[in-house]
Amino acid sequence: MIKKITALLLAVLCTVPYLTSCGGGNGNEGATLSQEAVTYEIDSELITDVDKYINKLSEDWFDDCAGKTFTWCGNQWQYPEKEEETGDIRNDALYFRQREIEEKFGITWNNVVTVHDGITENYSVYDYVMADVMSGNGAYNACYGTTIQVVQPLLVKNTLYDVSNYDIIDFDREWWPKHIEDNYSINGSMYFLNGPIVTTYYEDTYCFAFNKQIVLDYGIENLYDLVYNDEWTFDKMFEVASVIPQNENGAGAYRFGNPSGLAAMYAHGITLTSYDETGSPYIETAIPKELYDLSEKLCSIYADDSVSANIKYRWGTKRESVEKKYGFENFNEMFERGDFLFYNLTTGDAAELRKYKVEFGILPMPKGDKNQENYISSTDNWGTVNVFVPKSNKDHEFTDLMIEVLAALGRKYIKPAYYDKLLKYRSMYDHDSRDMIDIIFESKIYDLVDFLAVEGGINQETDFVKVVIAGLQENNDSFTSRYMLQAKNVNRSIKSLLENIEKDQLGTS
């Protein structure tokens, strides 16, 4: 089986063909796009390093692990391990990761797959974990679920184990996000994890796609060079897009499609969660000046229907319809037709664009300004899947080891599979786009606000986050007052959450 795994990995990783545009996004090389077959290199040194690391762990731990069963719990849409090969490259990457772990450590695997994710239905991940913690059975080594529907309500119930106690997990290694300890810590404790351990790590990250034909039509400068030269800022993006006339009657091209004010906020280095000197998280009760200034800047563009194709009230009952407003089922169809230059979306949604007849490139979120050190990417917390360990777990040492192994082999198998899914087909026809994807994941940050804002946080974006979203891109006149009100509510929720955790740590609950 190991030989078969190796053969498949080499087939997937070594020479994945995809098409490229000779223009490379530069409008000065002709009016049409041509294509040529090229290949991209894998991270061969990293793969070798992972193999050596896993082999060493196997040698050290095989005798302790052999005969044990590792049990995951997750829902039917998101469970990260597969029971059989299907020919789908992402499915098979997960399948072979599971098989390699079984053979290297002598364990068996048990995937407990629920019908639903959150607490709105019976038989959900939330229900399974709550029942297990209440009974103390210790049925699951680790679980996974979305931020809003699973992890946040379980955190509120104080049912998650502090994985910062684990010794084998090494957050300095390449298979963990660079900032995970800073971004995911609550008073020095960590109750959930993210990274290449789950597929959504490569699917939930905001970026910009651009229509290459529009770049050619308007003679726009090479956008990739702007990124390479650290000149890709929001002001520069607005300047580049300004060559497209304002679309007063909806008959021409827009400059922006589906822009996300929240992703722009994070790209400027602004987070909603702050920390005091003890490491306790809180929300600024008065809207920070930089956030208010950014709101005015973004609203002047994102809320202008002659500049941006966008819908309002995304998480409310008055949500606008793309079909009613623009006559298309979704923004992908508009992008395919050439209705806007820049399309703000997640990397997973960008992969779906390969199904459409549009030639596009991908770019990281722009910097806030030229003085900003790195490009900053953020996640779509609604769809982000996090890994966690229930307090009922009865074998923490085994779980500690398996989580580290899952993360390392996730980087080995899942990253190449995702890059292949995004780059191989009719999507991004150039070498530069792969470099852009690397940049996107290099400086990815997380904001704890969705874990902390308890009120209204189940099965929807929290009320506080919705207020910020509206304030950043919908010209909301009540932004300041609503922000202050909701921030106070969030801080009350945080205080209650921290008190629960502290009581539990002291053994008084």
One Martini backbone bead per residue (centre of mass of N, CA, C, O) as a GRO file, in nm:
protein
  509
    1MET     BB    1   0.056   0.063  -0.020
    2ILE     BB    2   0.292   0.262  -0.004
    3LYS     BB    3   0.366   0.244  -0.303
    4LYS     BB    4   0.094   0.353  -0.401
    5ILE     BB    5   0.110   0.624  -0.264
    6THR     BB    6   0.371   0.720  -0.399
    7ALA     BB    7   0.271   0.702  -0.690
    8LEU     BB    8   0.039   0.903  -0.661
    9LEU     BB    9   0.197   1.145  -0.558
   10LEU     BB   10   0.379   1.173  -0.806
   11ALA     BB   11   0.149   1.211  -1.009
   12VAL     BB   12   0.035   1.469  -0.871
   13LEU     BB   13   0.313   1.650  -0.820
   14CYS     BB   14   0.545   1.668  -1.040
   15THR     BB   15   0.353   1.704  -1.331
   16VAL     BB   16   0.135   1.954  -1.355
   17PRO     BB   17  -0.074   2.049  -1.593
   18TYR     BB   18  -0.109   2.372  -1.756
   19LEU     BB   19  -0.230   2.672  -1.861
   20THR     BB   20  -0.114   2.965  -2.048
   21SER     BB   21  -0.062   3.305  -2.067
   22CYS     BB   22   0.138   3.503  -2.255
   23GLY     BB   23   0.051   3.781  -2.131
   24GLY     BB   24   0.037   3.777  -1.805
   25GLY     BB   25  -0.163   4.045  -1.772
   26ASN     BB   26  -0.054   4.212  -2.018
   27GLY     BB   27  -0.180   4.465  -2.236
   28ASN     BB   28   0.096   4.483  -2.446
   29GLU     BB   29   0.058   4.171  -2.610
   30GLY     BB   30  -0.235   4.199  -2.708
   31ALA     BB   31  -0.591   4.120  -2.778
   32THR     BB   32  -0.524   3.820  -2.716
   33LEU     BB   33  -0.542   3.489  -2.586
   34SER     BB   34  -0.299   3.255  -2.523
   35GLN     BB   35  -0.167   2.909  -2.515
   36GLU     BB   36   0.037   2.698  -2.292
   37ALA     BB   37   0.223   2.434  -2.192
   38VAL     BB   38   0.288   2.362  -1.846
   39THR     BB   39   0.471   2.351  -1.536
   40TYR     BB   40   0.492   2.268  -1.187
   41GLU     BB   41   0.641   2.279  -0.888
   42ILE     BB   42   0.726   2.119  -0.608
   43ASP     BB   43   0.783   2.070  -0.259
   44SER     BB   44   1.026   1.854  -0.228
   45GLU     BB   45   1.167   1.924   0.040
   46LEU     BB   46   0.914   1.911   0.217
   47ILE     BB   47   0.833   1.622   0.156
   48THR     BB   48   1.091   1.499   0.268
   49ASP     BB   49   1.058   1.615   0.552
   50VAL     BB   50   0.792   1.479   0.618
   51ASP     BB   51   0.882   1.187   0.584
   52LYS     BB   52   1.098   1.191   0.803
   53TYR     BB   53   0.913   1.275   1.033
   54ILE     BB   54   0.711   1.040   1.019
   55ASN     BB   55   0.917   0.810   1.049
   56LYS     BB   56   1.012   0.895   1.330
   57LEU     BB   57   0.740   0.878   1.472
   58SER     BB   58   0.693   0.583   1.406
   59GLU     BB   59   0.938   0.468   1.557
   60ASP     BB   60   0.858   0.595   1.843
   61TRP     BB   61   0.516   0.503   1.832
   62PHE     BB   62   0.417   0.229   1.727
   63ASP     BB   63   0.393   0.054   1.989
   64ASP     BB   64   0.177   0.255   2.119
   65CYS     BB   65  -0.040   0.247   1.865
   66ALA     BB   66  -0.083  -0.029   1.808
   67GLY     BB   67  -0.438  -0.105   1.787
   68LYS     BB   68  -0.554   0.159   1.764
   69THR     BB   69  -0.819   0.413   1.757
   70PHE     BB   70  -0.918   0.672   1.542
   71THR     BB   71  -1.163   0.934   1.616
   72TRP     BB   72  -1.380   1.101   1.425
   73CYS     BB   73  -1.590   1.412   1.407
   74GLY     BB   74  -1.832   1.488   1.147
   75ASN     BB   75  -1.971   1.595   0.866
   76GLN     BB   76  -2.080   1.504   0.544
   77TRP     BB   77  -1.927   1.760   0.402
   78GLN     BB   78  -1.637   1.788   0.592
   79TYR     BB   79  -1.501   1.531   0.608
   80PRO     BB   80  -1.139   1.461   0.588
   81GLU     BB   81  -1.213   1.156   0.527
   82LYS     BB   82  -1.177   0.863   0.320
   83GLU     BB   83  -1.283   0.529   0.206
   84GLU     BB   84  -1.226   0.597  -0.109
   85GLU     BB   85  -1.163   0.591  -0.430
   86THR     BB   86  -1.265   0.829  -0.714
   87GLY     BB   87  -1.054   1.040  -0.881
   88ASP     BB   88  -1.057   1.263  -0.695
   89ILE     BB   89  -0.795   1.446  -0.591
   90ARG     BB   90  -0.894   1.532  -0.308
   91ASN     BB   91  -1.009   1.271  -0.204
   92ASP     BB   92  -0.743   1.102  -0.244
   93ALA     BB   93  -0.566   1.260  -0.053
   94LEU     BB   94  -0.728   1.183   0.200
   95TYR     BB   95  -0.716   0.881   0.170
   96PHE     BB   96  -0.397   0.854   0.177
   97ARG     BB   97  -0.354   0.978   0.447
   98GLN     BB   98  -0.503   0.765   0.607
   99ARG     BB   99  -0.342   0.516   0.511
  100GLU     BB  100  -0.062   0.607   0.611
  101ILE     BB  101  -0.130   0.622   0.908
  102GLU     BB  102  -0.213   0.333   0.949
  103GLU     BB  103   0.063   0.201   0.857
  104LYS     BB  104   0.275   0.370   1.028
  105PHE     BB  105   0.094   0.312   1.323
  106GLY     BB  106  -0.114   0.065   1.344
  107ILE     BB  107  -0.402   0.171   1.286
  108THR     BB  108  -0.733   0.264   1.312
  109TRP     BB  109  -1.032   0.396   1.152
  110ASN     BB  110  -1.293   0.644   1.262
  111ASN     BB  111  -1.578   0.773   1.099
  112VAL     BB  112  -1.794   1.014   1.230
  113VAL     BB  113  -2.095   1.086   1.056
  114THR     BB  114  -2.298   1.347   1.025
  115VAL     BB  115  -2.578   1.515   0.908
  116HIS     BB  116  -2.492   1.766   1.074
  117ASP     BB  117  -2.350   2.051   1.229
  118GLY     BB  118  -2.535   2.211   1.400
  119ILE     BB  119  -2.803   2.306   1.641
  120THR     BB  120  -3.070   2.289   1.441
  121GLU     BB  121  -3.013   1.978   1.445
  122ASN     BB  122  -3.011   1.666   1.462
  123TYR     BB  123  -2.727   1.496   1.444
  124SER     BB  124  -2.483   1.666   1.532
  125VAL     BB  125  -2.181   1.759   1.627
  126TYR     BB  126  -2.275   1.905   1.875
  127ASP     BB  127  -2.444   1.674   1.995
  128TYR     BB  128  -2.223   1.460   2.015
  129VAL     BB  129  -2.029   1.618   2.199
  130MET     BB  130  -2.217   1.686   2.431
  131ALA     BB  131  -2.287   1.392   2.502
  132ASP     BB  132  -1.995   1.301   2.561
  133VAL     BB  133  -1.925   1.503   2.786
  134MET     BB  134  -2.163   1.437   2.977
  135SER     BB  135  -2.083   1.119   2.995
  136GLY     BB  136  -1.760   1.056   2.959
  137ASN     BB  137  -1.674   0.847   2.724
  138GLY     BB  138  -1.462   0.916   2.494
  139ALA     BB  139  -1.521   0.871   2.168
  140TYR     BB  140  -1.325   1.119   2.086
  141ASN     BB  141  -1.029   1.254   1.979
  142ALA     BB  142  -1.155   1.431   1.737
  143CYS     BB  143  -1.280   1.732   1.576
  144TYR     BB  144  -1.506   1.904   1.338
  145GLY     BB  145  -1.598   2.251   1.246
  146THR     BB  146  -1.759   2.524   1.229
  147THR     BB  147  -1.739   2.814   1.382
  148ILE     BB  148  -2.047   2.899   1.428
  149GLN     BB  149  -2.198   2.603   1.459
  150VAL     BB  150  -1.973   2.461   1.661
  151VAL     BB  151  -1.727   2.589   1.814
  152GLN     BB  152  -1.860   2.827   1.956
  153PRO     BB  153  -2.081   2.676   2.129
  154LEU     BB  154  -1.869   2.487   2.267
  155LEU     BB  155  -1.705   2.709   2.400
  156VAL     BB  156  -1.935   2.827   2.570
  157LYS     BB  157  -1.972   2.533   2.718
  158ASN     BB  158  -1.689   2.426   2.797
  159THR     BB  159  -1.583   2.147   2.601
  160LEU     BB  160  -1.281   2.226   2.549
  161TYR     BB  161  -0.957   2.153   2.498
  162ASP     BB  162  -0.627   2.242   2.584
  163VAL     BB  163  -0.377   2.219   2.334
  164SER     BB  164  -0.131   2.363   2.478
  165ASN     BB  165  -0.057   2.092   2.643
  166TYR     BB  166   0.082   1.991   2.409
  167ASP     BB  167   0.402   1.848   2.284
  168ILE     BB  168   0.411   1.751   1.977
  169ILE     BB  169   0.309   1.992   1.877
  170ASP     BB  170   0.454   2.209   1.609
  171PHE     BB  171   0.415   2.550   1.535
  172ASP     BB  172   0.699   2.585   1.364
  173ARG     BB  173   0.593   2.435   1.140
  174GLU     BB  174   0.476   2.433   0.804
  175TRP     BB  175   0.179   2.296   0.890
  176TRP     BB  176   0.146   2.574   1.033
  177PRO     BB  177   0.040   2.862   1.094
  178LYS     BB  178   0.223   3.130   1.182
  179HIS     BB  179  -0.026   3.277   1.378
  180ILE     BB  180  -0.183   3.075   1.563
  181GLU     BB  181  -0.105   3.145   1.860
  182ASP     BB  182  -0.197   3.443   1.848
  183ASN     BB  183  -0.493   3.409   1.715
  184TYR     BB  184  -0.594   3.143   1.918
  185SER     BB  185  -0.565   3.283   2.190
  186ILE     BB  186  -0.687   3.237   2.539
  187ASN     BB  187  -0.512   3.308   2.792
  188GLY     BB  188  -0.296   3.088   2.662
  189SER     BB  189  -0.516   2.927   2.517
  190MET     BB  190  -0.623   2.633   2.310
  191TYR     BB  191  -0.939   2.514   2.136
  192PHE     BB  192  -0.834   2.548   1.832
  193LEU     BB  193  -0.769   2.453   1.483
  194ASN     BB  194  -0.564   2.528   1.191
  195GLY     BB  195  -0.505   2.422   0.852
  196PRO     BB  196  -0.382   2.156   0.654
  197ILE     BB  197  -0.565   1.952   0.815
  198VAL     BB  198  -0.771   2.106   0.629
  199THR     BB  199  -0.918   2.193   0.329
  200THR     BB  200  -1.028   2.487   0.395
  201TYR     BB  201  -0.758   2.636   0.407
  202TYR     BB  202  -0.766   2.643   0.068
  203GLU     BB  203  -1.084   2.787   0.054
  204ASP     BB  204  -1.125   3.049   0.284
  205THR     BB  205  -0.959   3.270   0.116
  206TYR     BB  206  -0.904   3.586   0.040
  207CYS     BB  207  -0.931   3.743  -0.290
  208PHE     BB  208  -0.832   3.828  -0.630
  209ALA     BB  209  -0.984   3.844  -0.934
  210PHE     BB  210  -0.899   3.875  -1.289
  211ASN     BB  211  -0.975   3.994  -1.604
  212LYS     BB  212  -0.781   3.953  -1.884
  213GLN     BB  213  -0.943   4.091  -2.109
  214ILE     BB  214  -0.973   4.367  -1.972
  215VAL     BB  215  -0.675   4.424  -1.949
  216LEU     BB  216  -0.634   4.432  -2.255
  217ASP     BB  217  -0.853   4.638  -2.345
  218TYR     BB  218  -0.713   4.871  -2.131
  219GLY     BB  219  -0.400   4.851  -2.089
  220ILE     BB  220  -0.308   4.716  -1.834
  221GLU     BB  221  -0.092   4.662  -1.618
  222ASN     BB  222   0.110   4.452  -1.453
  223LEU     BB  223  -0.011   4.300  -1.169
  224TYR     BB  224   0.215   4.114  -1.070
  225ASP     BB  225   0.437   4.330  -1.045
  226LEU     BB  226   0.305   4.481  -0.814
  227VAL     BB  227   0.342   4.253  -0.612
  228TYR     BB  228   0.650   4.201  -0.637
  229ASN     BB  229   0.699   4.534  -0.575
  230ASP     BB  230   0.503   4.633  -0.342
  231GLU     BB  231   0.242   4.803  -0.508
  232TRP     BB  232  -0.010   4.646  -0.392
  233THR     BB  233  -0.273   4.855  -0.335
  234PHE     BB  234  -0.567   5.006  -0.293
  235ASP     BB  235  -0.498   5.265  -0.443
  236LYS     BB  236  -0.391   5.117  -0.693
  237MET     BB  237  -0.647   4.963  -0.763
  238PHE     BB  238  -0.824   5.213  -0.803
  239GLU     BB  239  -0.650   5.330  -1.027
  240VAL     BB  240  -0.665   5.099  -1.228
  241ALA     BB  241  -0.989   5.092  -1.238
  242SER     BB  242  -1.040   5.395  -1.349
  243VAL     BB  243  -1.034   5.326  -1.663
  244ILE     BB  244  -1.317   5.249  -1.598
  245PRO     BB  245  -1.609   5.346  -1.648
  246GLN     BB  246  -1.883   5.442  -1.521
  247ASN     BB  247  -2.180   5.237  -1.454
  248GLU     BB  248  -2.476   5.390  -1.481
  249ASN     BB  249  -2.666   5.153  -1.659
  250GLY     BB  250  -2.534   4.848  -1.670
  251ALA     BB  251  -2.383   4.805  -1.973
  252GLY     BB  252  -2.106   4.767  -1.855
  253ALA     BB  253  -1.827   4.774  -1.674
  254TYR     BB  254  -1.702   4.699  -1.376
  255ARG     BB  255  -1.458   4.724  -1.133
  256PHE     BB  256  -1.635   4.560  -0.916
  257GLY     BB  257  -1.692   4.235  -0.750
  258ASN     BB  258  -1.798   4.143  -0.448
  259PRO     BB  259  -1.700   4.320  -0.220
  260SER     BB  260  -1.499   4.299   0.087
  261GLY     BB  261  -1.471   4.475   0.374
  262LEU     BB  262  -1.350   4.269   0.573
  263ALA     BB  263  -1.105   4.187   0.402
  264ALA     BB  264  -0.995   4.477   0.386
  265MET     BB  265  -0.948   4.520   0.684
  266TYR     BB  266  -0.737   4.293   0.721
  267ALA     BB  267  -0.543   4.396   0.493
  268HIS     BB  268  -0.483   4.658   0.689
  269GLY     BB  269  -0.442   4.526   0.991
  270ILE     BB  270  -0.741   4.494   1.101
  271THR     BB  271  -0.887   4.407   1.409
  272LEU     BB  272  -1.144   4.335   1.645
  273THR     BB  273  -0.940   4.201   1.828
  274SER     BB  274  -0.817   4.245   2.151
  275TYR     BB  275  -0.546   4.282   2.405
  276ASP     BB  276  -0.437   4.257   2.706
  277GLU     BB  277  -0.177   4.214   2.934
  278THR     BB  278  -0.302   3.905   2.992
  279GLY     BB  279  -0.457   3.805   2.709
  280SER     BB  280  -0.732   3.928   2.701
  281PRO     BB  281  -1.008   3.959   2.524
  282TYR     BB  282  -1.139   4.240   2.323
  283ILE     BB  283  -1.352   4.522   2.248
  284GLU     BB  284  -1.372   4.811   2.116
  285THR     BB  285  -1.612   5.050   2.208
  286ALA     BB  286  -1.469   5.242   2.019
  287ILE     BB  287  -1.426   5.330   1.716
  288PRO     BB  288  -1.169   5.313   1.535
  289LYS     BB  289  -1.026   5.533   1.330
  290GLU     BB  290  -0.921   5.339   1.107
  291LEU     BB  291  -1.205   5.213   1.062
  292TYR     BB  292  -1.361   5.467   0.990
  293ASP     BB  293  -1.185   5.558   0.752
  294LEU     BB  294  -1.226   5.297   0.588
  295SER     BB  295  -1.529   5.321   0.556
  296GLU     BB  296  -1.530   5.578   0.385
  297LYS     BB  297  -1.354   5.466   0.156
  298LEU     BB  298  -1.521   5.210   0.074
  299CYS     BB  299  -1.809   5.330   0.037
  300SER     BB  300  -1.732   5.518  -0.208
  301ILE     BB  301  -1.714   5.236  -0.378
  302TYR     BB  302  -1.887   4.980  -0.283
  303ALA     BB  303  -2.173   5.161  -0.278
  304ASP     BB  304  -2.132   5.208  -0.587
  305ASP     BB  305  -2.327   5.108  -0.860
  306SER     BB  306  -2.115   5.228  -1.086
  307VAL     BB  307  -1.859   5.042  -0.969
  308SER     BB  308  -2.021   4.812  -0.806
  309ALA     BB  309  -2.098   4.473  -0.782
  310ASN     BB  310  -2.355   4.449  -0.535
  311ILE     BB  311  -2.478   4.339  -0.216
  312LYS     BB  312  -2.702   4.358   0.045
  313TYR     BB  313  -2.766   4.203   0.333
  314ARG     BB  314  -2.625   3.911   0.355
  315TRP     BB  315  -2.738   3.838   0.680
  316GLY     BB  316  -3.035   3.914   0.608
  317THR     BB  317  -3.377   3.942   0.535
  318LYS     BB  318  -3.295   4.178   0.300
  319ARG     BB  319  -3.154   4.031   0.094
  320GLU     BB  320  -3.018   4.055  -0.192
  321SER     BB  321  -3.046   3.982  -0.543
  322VAL     BB  322  -2.870   3.902  -0.812
  323GLU     BB  323  -3.099   3.843  -1.012
  324LYS     BB  324  -3.271   4.102  -0.965
  325LYS     BB  325  -3.034   4.315  -1.006
  326TYR     BB  326  -2.867   4.157  -1.274
  327GLY     BB  327  -2.976   3.871  -1.414
  328PHE     BB  328  -2.817   3.662  -1.235
  329GLU     BB  329  -2.742   3.393  -1.040
  330ASN     BB  330  -2.436   3.499  -1.028
  331PHE     BB  331  -2.115   3.633  -1.026
  332ASN     BB  332  -1.979   3.432  -1.216
  333GLU     BB  333  -2.144   3.506  -1.470
  334MET     BB  334  -2.047   3.797  -1.481
  335PHE     BB  335  -1.744   3.737  -1.503
  336GLU     BB  336  -1.760   3.570  -1.763
  337ARG     BB  337  -1.881   3.822  -1.935
  338GLY     BB  338  -1.725   4.093  -1.827
  339ASP     BB  339  -1.850   4.290  -1.577
  340PHE     BB  340  -1.559   4.269  -1.424
  341LEU     BB  341  -1.239   4.301  -1.313
  342PHE     BB  342  -1.277   4.267  -0.997
  343TYR     BB  343  -1.288   3.969  -0.781
  344ASN     BB  344  -1.423   3.901  -0.470
  345LEU     BB  345  -1.291   3.600  -0.315
  346THR     BB  346  -1.239   3.281  -0.266
  347THR     BB  347  -1.036   3.020  -0.336
  348GLY     BB  348  -1.268   2.819  -0.374
  349ASP     BB  349  -1.427   2.995  -0.579
  350ALA     BB  350  -1.199   3.013  -0.785
  351ALA     BB  351  -1.202   2.710  -0.857
  352GLU     BB  352  -1.495   2.726  -0.982
  353LEU     BB  353  -1.415   2.902  -1.239
  354ARG     BB  354  -1.318   2.662  -1.422
  355LYS     BB  355  -1.624   2.618  -1.537
  356TYR     BB  356  -1.562   2.876  -1.687
  357LYS     BB  357  -1.538   3.106  -1.971
  358VAL     BB  358  -1.256   3.229  -1.817
  359GLU     BB  359  -0.978   3.445  -1.804
  360PHE     BB  360  -0.767   3.434  -1.512
  361GLY     BB  361  -0.644   3.586  -1.220
  362ILE     BB  362  -0.454   3.600  -0.912
  363LEU     BB  363  -0.473   3.791  -0.600
  364PRO     BB  364  -0.398   3.950  -0.342
  365MET     BB  365  -0.460   4.137  -0.105
  366PRO     BB  366  -0.409   4.441  -0.060
  367LYS     BB  367  -0.248   4.681   0.073
  368GLY     BB  368  -0.292   4.951   0.266
  369ASP     BB  369   0.020   5.024   0.224
  370LYS     BB  370   0.360   5.058   0.156
  371ASN     BB  371   0.442   5.016   0.474
  372GLN     BB  372   0.351   4.741   0.458
  373GLU     BB  373   0.504   4.444   0.488
  374ASN     BB  374   0.248   4.258   0.426
  375TYR     BB  375   0.038   4.052   0.303
  376ILE     BB  376  -0.315   4.008   0.398
  377SER     BB  377  -0.497   3.734   0.502
  378SER     BB  378  -0.832   3.592   0.516
  379THR     BB  379  -1.119   3.452   0.644
  380ASP     BB  380  -1.419   3.269   0.608
  381ASN     BB  381  -1.572   3.193   0.897
  382TRP     BB  382  -1.827   3.043   0.811
  383GLY     BB  383  -1.650   2.801   0.646
  384THR     BB  384  -1.464   2.736   0.869
  385VAL     BB  385  -1.259   2.466   0.973
  386ASN     BB  386  -1.217   2.322   1.295
  387VAL     BB  387  -1.009   2.179   1.534
  388PHE     BB  388  -1.095   1.956   1.814
  389VAL     BB  389  -1.105   1.871   2.173
  390PRO     BB  390  -1.262   1.698   2.389
  391LYS     BB  391  -1.280   1.664   2.736
  392SER     BB  392  -1.346   1.342   2.712
  393ASN     BB  393  -1.083   1.263   2.649
  394LYS     BB  394  -0.859   0.959   2.716
  395ASP     BB  395  -0.605   1.018   2.486
  396HIS     BB  396  -0.386   1.266   2.452
  397GLU     BB  397  -0.123   1.156   2.335
  398PHE     BB  398  -0.244   1.032   2.078
  399THR     BB  399  -0.380   1.292   1.977
  400ASP     BB  400  -0.133   1.468   1.957
  401LEU     BB  401   0.007   1.298   1.740
  402MET     BB  402  -0.223   1.289   1.519
  403ILE     BB  403  -0.243   1.592   1.468
  404GLU     BB  404   0.046   1.628   1.364
  405VAL     BB  405   0.024   1.421   1.134
  406LEU     BB  406  -0.215   1.548   0.985
  407ALA     BB  407  -0.076   1.817   0.923
  408ALA     BB  408   0.172   1.716   0.768
  409LEU     BB  409   0.005   1.543   0.554
  410GLY     BB  410  -0.163   1.781   0.457
  411ARG     BB  411   0.073   1.927   0.320
  412LYS     BB  412   0.146   1.690   0.130
  413TYR     BB  413  -0.154   1.640  -0.004
  414ILE     BB  414  -0.352   1.894  -0.012
  415LYS     BB  415  -0.198   2.118  -0.152
  416PRO     BB  416  -0.150   1.984  -0.432
  417ALA     BB  417  -0.450   1.924  -0.486
  418TYR     BB  418  -0.546   2.217  -0.480
  419TYR     BB  419  -0.360   2.336  -0.694
  420ASP     BB  420  -0.466   2.152  -0.914
  421LYS     BB  421  -0.762   2.240  -0.903
  422LEU     BB  422  -0.692   2.546  -0.975
  423LEU     BB  423  -0.464   2.512  -1.225
  424LYS     BB  424  -0.528   2.284  -1.443
  425TYR     BB  425  -0.759   2.422  -1.553
  426ARG     BB  426  -0.990   2.653  -1.658
  427SER     BB  427  -0.828   2.944  -1.531
  428MET     BB  428  -0.498   2.986  -1.464
  429TYR     BB  429  -0.261   3.088  -1.728
  430ASP     BB  430  -0.004   3.092  -1.507
  431HIS     BB  431   0.268   3.110  -1.299
  432ASP     BB  432   0.195   3.354  -1.114
  433SER     BB  433  -0.056   3.240  -0.963
  434ARG     BB  434   0.103   3.050  -0.780
  435ASP     BB  435   0.257   3.271  -0.635
  436MET     BB  436   0.005   3.408  -0.523
  437ILE     BB  437  -0.089   3.175  -0.344
  438ASP     BB  438   0.155   3.174  -0.161
  439ILE     BB  439   0.111   3.464  -0.056
  440ILE     BB  440  -0.172   3.425   0.064
  441PHE     BB  441  -0.059   3.193   0.281
  442GLU     BB  442   0.178   3.343   0.432
  443SER     BB  443  -0.035   3.589   0.567
  444LYS     BB  444  -0.247   3.447   0.764
  445ILE     BB  445  -0.533   3.549   0.946
  446TYR     BB  446  -0.706   3.576   1.263
  447ASP     BB  447  -1.032   3.624   1.425
  448LEU     BB  448  -1.199   3.580   1.738
  449VAL     BB  449  -1.485   3.711   1.724
  450ASP     BB  450  -1.661   3.451   1.642
  451PHE     BB  451  -1.597   3.307   1.925
  452LEU     BB  452  -1.692   3.552   2.132
  453ALA     BB  453  -1.971   3.630   2.000
  454VAL     BB  454  -2.243   3.498   2.130
  455GLU     BB  455  -2.457   3.685   2.045
  456GLY     BB  456  -2.583   3.565   1.745
  457GLY     BB  457  -2.361   3.318   1.665
  458ILE     BB  458  -2.583   3.122   1.555
  459ASN     BB  459  -2.608   3.057   1.219
  460GLN     BB  460  -2.443   3.333   1.209
  461GLU     BB  461  -2.340   3.620   1.199
  462THR     BB  462  -2.263   3.831   1.408
  463ASP     BB  463  -2.393   4.124   1.492
  464PHE     BB  464  -2.125   4.274   1.500
  465VAL     BB  465  -2.019   4.188   1.221
  466LYS     BB  466  -2.258   4.301   1.060
  467VAL     BB  467  -2.209   4.593   1.133
  468VAL     BB  468  -1.929   4.613   1.003
  469ILE     BB  469  -2.002   4.534   0.718
  470ALA     BB  470  -2.204   4.763   0.669
  471GLY     BB  471  -1.999   4.998   0.738
  472LEU     BB  472  -1.789   4.919   0.493
  473GLN     BB  473  -2.029   4.880   0.227
  474GLU     BB  474  -2.334   5.056   0.291
  475ASN     BB  475  -2.368   5.340   0.405
  476ASN     BB  476  -2.391   5.351   0.731
  477ASP     BB  477  -2.503   5.593   0.952
  478SER     BB  478  -2.505   5.389   1.227
  479PHE     BB  479  -2.224   5.270   1.286
  480THR     BB  480  -2.119   5.395   1.552
  481SER     BB  481  -2.358   5.323   1.744
  482ARG     BB  482  -2.375   5.017   1.680
  483TYR     BB  483  -2.093   4.943   1.756
  484MET     BB  484  -2.098   5.022   2.056
  485LEU     BB  485  -2.331   4.839   2.141
  486GLN     BB  486  -2.213   4.561   2.043
  487ALA     BB  487  -1.941   4.570   2.190
  488LYS     BB  488  -2.062   4.552   2.474
  489ASN     BB  489  -2.196   4.277   2.433
  490VAL     BB  490  -1.939   4.119   2.372
  491ASN     BB  491  -1.789   4.179   2.640
  492ARG     BB  492  -1.993   4.029   2.814
  493SER     BB  493  -1.948   3.755   2.681
  494ILE     BB  494  -1.647   3.733   2.738
  495LYS     BB  495  -1.662   3.744   3.044
  496SER     BB  496  -1.831   3.488   3.075
  497LEU     BB  497  -1.638   3.296   2.932
  498LEU     BB  498  -1.385   3.342   3.114
  499GLU     BB  499  -1.519   3.254   3.377
  500ASN     BB  500  -1.574   2.962   3.295
  501ILE     BB  501  -1.283   2.882   3.238
  502GLU     BB  502  -1.165   2.951   3.515
  503LYS     BB  503  -1.340   2.762   3.683
  504ASP     BB  504  -1.245   2.505   3.546
  505GLN     BB  505  -0.938   2.534   3.609
  506LEU     BB  506  -1.012   2.540   3.932
  507GLY     BB  507  -1.250   2.331   3.990
  508THR     BB  508  -1.553   2.510   4.033
  509SER     BB  509  -1.769   2.358   3.810
   0.00000   0.00000   0.00000
